[in-house]
Amino acid sequence: MSSKIVEFASWATYEHFFGDLLISPSIRFFGNSTIGKDSYDPRLIAKYRLTDVDVLKFGVGQYSAAPSVERLA
């Protein structure tokens, strides 16, 4: 007998420039039938243009992954 594992993920992002500074909040929605849970990961990215070639990037957020099937057994 086999069982189906259903996983899905989707995300939304918004970008706004303040001169040379880009602020980009985002959210990732995901679900997994193995653990029977839907959840979300909020994230924030900032990029600052130092020169025409150089960019300083910073990112912070929650990054999740469902447990493997082996771990659930």
C-alpha positions, 0 to 999 in steps of 0.5 A, a space after each residue: 500500500 502506498 501513500 501520497 505526500 502532497 506539498 505546496 508552496 507559494 510566495 508574495 514579494 513587495 519591492 520599494 525603493 528609497 533612492 539607492 536603498 531597496 526594501 523587499 518584505 516577502 512571505 512564503 506559504 507552504 503546506 505538507 500532508 505528511 505532517 498535516 501542517 500549513 505555515 508561513 515564513 516571513 522574510 525581509 531583504 534590503 539592498 543598497 547600491 554603493 556604486 554602479 557595480 557594487 551592491 550591499 545585500 542583507 537578508 533575514 527571515 524564517 526558513 523552514 523545511 518539513 521533516 523527511 519521511 525517514 524522520 517521521 517513521 
